[in-house]
Amino acid sequence: MRRGACLAVAVLALGATACGRKSDGKAGKFAIIETSMGVIKVELFVDKTPLTAAHFIGLATGQKPWRDPRTGKQRSDPVYDGVPFHRVIPGFMIQTGDPMGDGRGDVGVAVKDEIVPGLSFDKPGMVGMASFGPDTNASQFFITVGPGPDLTGRQTLFGRVAEGLDVAVAISKVPRDEHESSNRPLKPVWIKRLRIVERLD
């Protein structure tokens, strides 16, 4: 009896461990953005905005060829590594994704808008594509650090900050040239590495 009871307990413990491993973290597609000021983890809306998510993932991993705006040559390596945050506005958002580093760079590939009813820039931590007009979503993206209702219905919202919103807020508050419409940080803040993972631990 004692041996059987011990075996039963062992089996239950093994099952609990297996279940624990299975439930750890959250499955999906996530962007781990390692910045010079900390890490921001973003959940990508692969089901709600599949075209934009696939486009972003392709550029982030180097699987989608792009044109270097500095040289005009085609490249097949990750776009975002080493790219600065070229626009920061406290209480509103931070913007990055331009290899040129000034918000004027064009990587030669774009995806159509995916404006989804029910997705809204009504709170901090929303991640959207920065565009220059309809269907011009290229490589630049932004993270809101405050409500941005005017963006809803105009910009494609394709993710949300799962962890590290405090890092985004800190980036938005770095000293910037307020006399310049670009709102560029006076001291560079950049993406050290951006990688895509399937589970957030």
C-alpha positions in Angstrom: 0.0 0.0 0.0 2.7 2.4 1.0 4.6 1.7 -2.2 1.5 2.2 -4.3 0.7 5.5 -2.5 4.2 6.7 -3.1 4.0 5.8 -6.8 0.7 7.7 -7.1 2.2 10.8 -5.4 5.2 10.6 -7.7 2.9 10.4 -10.8 0.8 13.3 -9.6 4.0 15.3 -8.9 5.3 14.5 -12.4 2.0 15.6 -13.9 2.0 18.8 -11.9 5.5 19.6 -13.1 4.6 18.9 -16.7 1.5 21.1 -16.4 3.6 23.8 -14.8 6.1 23.8 -17.7 3.3 23.9 -20.2 1.6 26.9 -18.5 4.8 28.9 -17.9 5.0 32.0 -20.0 2.6 33.0 -22.8 2.7 31.6 -26.3 2.5 33.7 -29.5 4.9 36.0 -31.2 6.8 38.6 -29.2 9.5 41.2 -30.0 12.2 41.5 -27.4 13.6 45.0 -27.8 16.9 45.4 -26.0 17.5 49.2 -25.8 20.4 51.2 -24.4 18.1 52.0 -21.5 16.5 48.6 -20.8 14.3 45.9 -22.3 10.8 46.3 -23.8 8.8 43.1 -24.5 6.0 43.5 -27.1 3.2 41.1 -27.9 2.5 41.1 -31.6 -1.1 40.8 -32.8 -0.4 38.1 -35.4 -4.1 37.1 -35.5 -5.6 40.6 -35.7 -3.0 42.2 -38.0 -1.3 39.3 -39.7 0.1 41.2 -42.7 1.7 43.9 -40.5 3.0 41.3 -37.9 4.6 39.2 -40.7 6.1 42.3 -42.3 7.6 43.4 -39.0 8.9 40.0 -38.2 10.5 39.6 -41.6 12.4 42.9 -41.2 13.4 42.1 -37.6 14.8 38.7 -38.6 16.3 39.7 -41.9 14.0 37.2 -43.8 12.5 40.1 -45.7 14.9 41.9 -48.0 15.0 45.7 -47.7 16.8 48.7 -49.2 19.4 50.5 -47.2 18.4 54.2 -47.5 22.0 55.2 -46.9 23.5 53.3 -49.8 20.5 52.3 -51.9 21.7 48.7 -51.8 19.5 45.7 -51.0 20.1 43.9 -47.7 18.9 40.7 -46.0 19.9 41.2 -42.4 17.9 42.5 -39.4 16.8 46.1 -39.9 16.4 47.2 -36.3 19.7 46.3 -34.6 21.6 49.5 -33.9 18.8 51.9 -34.9 18.1 54.9 -32.7 14.9 56.3 -31.3 14.7 59.5 -33.4 11.6 61.0 -31.9 10.5 61.1 -28.3 7.5 63.0 -26.8 6.7 62.7 -23.1 3.2 61.7 -22.4 2.7 60.6 -26.0 5.1 58.2 -27.7 8.6 57.1 -28.7 9.5 56.3 -32.4 12.2 54.3 -34.0 12.9 51.9 -36.9 14.6 54.2 -39.4 18.1 53.1 -40.4 18.9 56.7 -41.4 18.2 57.7 -37.8 16.2 60.8 -38.6 12.8 59.6 -39.6 13.3 60.2 -43.3 14.7 56.8 -44.3 12.7 54.6 -46.7 13.6 50.9 -46.7 11.8 50.3 -50.0 9.2 47.8 -48.8 5.8 48.6 -47.3 2.6 46.9 -46.2 -1.0 48.0 -46.5 -2.8 49.5 -43.6 -4.6 47.0 -41.2 -7.1 49.2 -39.3 -9.0 46.8 -37.1 -12.2 47.8 -35.3 -11.8 47.4 -31.6 -8.1 48.1 -31.5 -7.5 51.5 -30.1 -4.6 53.8 -29.0 -6.6 54.7 -25.9 -3.9 53.8 -23.4 -0.1 53.6 -23.0 1.9 50.7 -24.4 0.2 50.4 -27.8 2.6 49.7 -30.7 1.8 51.1 -34.1 3.4 51.5 -37.5 4.5 55.0 -38.4 3.5 56.0 -41.9 3.6 58.9 -44.3 0.1 58.2 -45.8 -2.2 55.4 -46.6 -0.5 52.0 -47.1 3.0 53.3 -46.5 3.9 51.1 -43.4 7.6 50.4 -43.9 10.0 49.9 -41.0 9.3 52.7 -38.6 7.2 52.0 -35.5 6.2 53.8 -32.3 5.2 52.9 -28.8 2.6 55.1 -27.0 3.4 56.2 -23.4 0.0 57.9 -23.0 -3.4 57.8 -24.6 -3.3 58.7 -28.3 -7.0 58.6 -29.5 -6.2 60.7 -32.6 -4.1 57.8 -33.9 -7.0 55.3 -33.8 -8.3 54.6 -37.3 -5.3 56.3 -38.9 -2.3 54.2 -37.9 -2.0 50.4 -37.9 -1.9 49.1 -34.3 -0.1 45.7 -34.4 1.0 45.0 -30.8 1.2 46.0 -27.2 3.8 46.3 -24.5 3.7 43.2 -22.3 6.7 44.2 -20.2 8.9 47.2 -19.9 6.5 50.1 -20.3 8.6 51.9 -17.7 11.5 51.7 -20.0 9.5 53.3 -22.8 8.3 56.0 -20.5 11.9 56.7 -19.4 13.0 56.9 -23.0 10.2 59.4 -23.7 11.5 61.7 -21.0 15.2 62.0 -22.1 16.3 65.5 -22.9 15.4 66.5 -26.5 15.7 69.4 -28.8 12.3 71.0 -28.2 13.0 73.8 -30.7 13.1 71.2 -33.4 9.9 69.7 -34.7 11.6 66.3 -34.9 11.8 66.0 -31.1 15.1 64.2 -31.4 16.9 63.1 -28.2 20.0 65.2 -27.4 21.7 62.0 -26.3 21.2 59.0 -28.5 19.0 56.1 -27.3 19.1 53.1 -29.5 18.0 49.5 -30.1 20.9 47.3 -29.3 19.1 44.2 -30.5 15.6 43.2 -31.5 14.7 39.5 -31.6 11.5 37.6 -32.2 10.5 34.8 -29.8 7.5 32.5 -29.6 7.1 32.4 -25.8 7.3 35.1 -23.2 8.7 33.8 -19.9 
